C-alpha cells in the first residue's frame, strides 16, 4: 500500500513537472524550485482528495454501524464475534475431571456467595456472562480490578465451572491479564499505523517533488518520457 501511494505521487509529480509551461525564470535554481513546487501541489491536492474520500467512507461506515447496532440491541443474544467471549469461555470452562459435579471447595464457596449473586446465576447464564464481561472490560479499561469485583467474579467462575475458589481467582487474574495484553496490542497497532501513515506522507511529498524535478529536466532537454531507463538507452542531444 505504501509503495502504491508513493509511486502514484511520483507519477503525478513527474507529469506536473513535465507539463509545466516555462516562464522567464532568471536562474536555474528558480526553475527547479517551480518544478518541484508543482510536484508539491500534486501531493497537497492528492492528500486533500484522499482525506475527503476517507471521511466520506468513514461517515458511511458509521451510519451503517449505527443501524446494525440498533438492530443488534433488539436481539436477545450478543454477537459471537465479541473478543470478550473467548476470555469468558476460558474462565467458566469446566475441567475434565470436575465436569460432572462441583468439588467440595466449590460447593463451600457457592454457599458463602451472596444471595443476590446466586439468584442472578440461577436466572440465566446470559445475564451472568454479560455482567462478567462488563466487569472484566471495566478492569481492562481502568487498569485495575478491585477486591470486591475480583472476589465476586471468582465466586461466579467457581459456581459455573465447578472448581475451587483459589483456582477460580487464578482464572480471573489470567482473564484480566489477557484483556490487558489484547488492549496493549491494539494500542501498539494504532500507534504503528499512525506512524506509518505520517512517514508515507512525508516520503510521498519528497517523491513527488523529486519526480517533478526530473520531469522538468526531461522537458528542458527534450528527453522522451519512456519506461526504459537502462544504461544502453540513448537520448537525443539536448537542444537550446
NORLINCOR-V919668 format. One record per residue. N is the residue number from 1. PSI is psi in radians with two decimals (999 if undefined). OMEGA is omega in radians with two decimals (NA if undefined). Layout:
{{N | PSI | OMEGA} {N | PSI | OMEGA}}
This chain:
{{1 | -0.73 | 3.13} {2 | -0.71 | 3.12} {3 | -0.70 | 3.12} {4 | -0.72 | -3.14} {5 | -0.83 | -3.13} {6 | -0.73 | 3.11} {7 | -0.65 | 3.12} {8 | -0.73 | 3.12} {9 | -0.60 | 3.07} {10 | -0.77 | 3.12} {11 | -0.77 | 3.12} {12 | -0.71 | 3.12} {13 | -0.68 | 3.12} {14 | -0.79 | 3.14} {15 | -0.72 | -3.14} {16 | -0.75 | 3.11} {17 | -0.65 | -3.12} {18 | -0.61 | -3.07} {19 | -0.04 | -3.11} {20 | 2.36 | 3.08} {21 | 2.28 | 3.14} {22 | 2.39 | 2.98} {23 | -2.98 | 3.12} {24 | 1.24 | 3.11} {25 | 2.37 | -3.07} {26 | -0.59 | -3.04} {27 | 2.88 | 3.10} {28 | -0.59 | 3.12} {29 | -0.66 | 3.12} {30 | -0.64 | 3.10} {31 | -0.82 | -3.13} {32 | -0.67 | -3.13} {33 | -0.76 | -3.12} {34 | -0.63 | 3.06} {35 | -0.84 | 3.13} {36 | -0.63 | 3.13} {37 | -0.59 | 3.07} {38 | -0.64 | 3.03} {39 | -0.68 | 3.07} {40 | -0.62 | 3.09} {41 | -0.67 | 3.05} {42 | -0.76 | 3.13} {43 | -0.78 | -3.11} {44 | -0.78 | 3.12} {45 | -0.70 | 3.12} {46 | -0.69 | 3.12} {47 | -0.73 | 3.13} {48 | -0.79 | 3.14} {49 | -0.73 | 3.11} {50 | -0.70 | 3.11} {51 | -0.68 | 3.12} {52 | -0.76 | 3.11} {53 | -0.67 | 3.14} {54 | -0.75 | 3.13} {55 | -0.69 | 3.11} {56 | -0.79 | 3.12} {57 | -0.70 | 3.12} {58 | -0.66 | 3.10} {59 | -0.73 | 3.10} {60 | -0.71 | 3.12} {61 | -0.71 | 3.14} {62 | -0.70 | 3.12} {63 | -0.78 | 3.11} {64 | -0.70 | 3.12} {65 | -0.64 | 3.10} {66 | -0.69 | 3.11} {67 | -0.76 | 3.13} {68 | -0.70 | 3.13} {69 | -0.66 | 3.10} {70 | -0.67 | 3.10} {71 | -0.65 | -3.13} {72 | -0.49 | -3.13} {73 | -0.43 | -3.14} {74 | -0.18 | -3.13} {75 | 2.78 | -3.10} {76 | -0.46 | -3.09} {77 | 2.57 | 3.07} {78 | 2.91 | -3.12} {79 | 2.43 | 3.13} {80 | -0.11 | 3.13} {81 | 0.10 | -3.13} {82 | 2.16 | -3.14} {83 | -0.40 | -3.14} {84 | -0.39 | -3.13} {85 | -0.71 | 3.14} {86 | -0.67 | 3.12} {87 | -0.75 | 3.13} {88 | -0.65 | 3.10} {89 | -0.70 | 3.11} {90 | -0.61 | -3.12} {91 | -0.78 | -2.98} {92 | 0.11 | -3.13} {93 | 2.20 | 3.13} {94 | 2.61 | 3.08} {95 | 2.74 | -3.09} {96 | -0.60 | -3.10} {97 | -0.28 | -3.04} {98 | 0.35 | -3.10} {99 | -0.43 | -3.07} {100 | -0.81 | -3.08} {101 | 2.75 | -3.12} {102 | 2.49 | 3.11} {103 | 2.93 | 3.14} {104 | -0.66 | -3.12} {105 | -0.72 | 3.13} {106 | -0.67 | 3.12} {107 | -0.65 | 3.12} {108 | -0.71 | 3.13} {109 | -0.61 | 3.10} {110 | -0.59 | 3.14} {111 | -0.56 | -3.13} {112 | -0.03 | -3.13} {113 | 2.69 | 3.11} {114 | 2.58 | -3.11} {115 | -0.68 | 3.13} {116 | -0.64 | 3.12} {117 | -0.67 | 3.14} {118 | -0.78 | 3.13} {119 | -0.68 | -3.13} {120 | -0.65 | 3.11} {121 | -0.64 | -3.13} {122 | -0.46 | -3.10} {123 | -0.67 | -3.13} {124 | 2.48 | -3.12} {125 | -0.48 | -3.10} {126 | -0.73 | 3.13} {127 | -0.66 | 3.13} {128 | -0.76 | 3.11} {129 | -0.69 | 3.12} {130 | -0.70 | 3.12} {131 | -0.74 | 3.11} {132 | -0.68 | 3.12} {133 | -0.71 | 3.13} {134 | -0.69 | -3.13} {135 | -0.78 | 3.14} {136 | -0.74 | 3.12} {137 | -0.68 | 3.09} {138 | -0.66 | 3.11} {139 | -0.69 | 3.11} {140 | -0.71 | -3.13} {141 | -0.71 | -3.12} {142 | -0.32 | 3.14} {143 | 0.02 | -3.13} {144 | 2.65 | 3.09} {145 | 2.11 | -3.08} {146 | 2.77 | -3.13} {147 | -0.84 | 3.11} {148 | -0.72 | 3.12} {149 | -0.65 | 3.11} {150 | -0.79 | 3.14} {151 | -0.73 | -3.13} {152 | -0.76 | 3.10} {153 | -0.72 | 3.13} {154 | -0.67 | 3.10} {155 | -0.75 | 3.12} {156 | -0.74 | 3.13} {157 | -0.72 | 3.13} {158 | -0.68 | 3.13} {159 | -0.76 | -3.05} {160 | -0.64 | -3.09} {161 | -0.25 | -3.12} {162 | 0.81 | -3.11} {163 | 2.83 | 3.10} {164 | 2.83 | -3.11} {165 | -0.68 | -3.12} {166 | -0.74 | 3.11} {167 | -0.59 | 3.09} {168 | -0.73 | 3.10} {169 | -0.64 | 3.09} {170 | -0.71 | 3.11} {171 | -0.67 | 3.12} {172 | -0.80 | 3.12} {173 | -0.74 | 3.13} {174 | -0.65 | 3.13} {175 | -0.75 | 3.13} {176 | -0.72 | 3.11} {177 | -0.67 | 3.10} {178 | -0.69 | 3.09} {179 | -0.68 | 3.10} {180 | -0.72 | 3.11} {181 | -0.71 | 3.11} {182 | -0.70 | 3.12} {183 | -0.68 | 3.11} {184 | -0.70 | 3.10} {185 | -0.69 | 3.13} {186 | -0.70 | 3.11} {187 | -0.73 | 3.11} {188 | -0.67 | 3.10} {189 | -0.68 | 3.12} {190 | -0.72 | 3.12} {191 | -0.74 | 3.14} {192 | -0.69 | 3.11} {193 | -0.76 | 3.11} {194 | -0.72 | 3.12} {195 | -0.75 | 3.13} {196 | -0.65 | 3.12} {197 | -0.81 | 3.14} {198 | -0.74 | 3.13} {199 | -0.69 | -3.14} {200 | -0.60 | 3.10} {201 | -0.72 | 3.12} {202 | -0.79 | 3.11} {203 | -0.63 | 3.12} {204 | -0.66 | 3.09} {205 | -0.81 | 3.10} {206 | -0.67 | 3.14} {207 | -0.73 | 3.13} {208 | -0.70 | 3.12} {209 | -0.83 | -3.12} {210 | -0.74 | -3.14} {211 | -0.62 | 3.09} {212 | -0.66 | 3.08} {213 | -0.74 | 3.12} {214 | -0.67 | 3.10} {215 | -0.72 | 3.08} {216 | -0.66 | 3.11} {217 | -0.76 | 3.10} {218 | -0.61 | 3.10} {219 | -0.81 | -3.09} {220 | -0.52 | -3.10} {221 | 0.18 | 3.09} {222 | 0.71 | 3.11} {223 | 2.21 | -3.11} {224 | 2.50 | 3.13} {225 | 1.70 | 3.14} {226 | 2.83 | -3.13} {227 | -0.08 | 3.14} {228 | 1.80 | -3.14} {229 | 0.49 | -3.12} {230 | 2.94 | -3.10} {231 | -0.35 | -3.12} {232 | -0.02 | 3.13} {233 | 2.26 | -3.12} {234 | 2.23 | -3.12} {235 | 2.71 | 3.10} {236 | 2.73 | 3.14} {237 | 2.28 | -3.13} {238 | 2.45 | 3.11} {239 | 2.47 | 3.13} {240 | 999 | NA}}
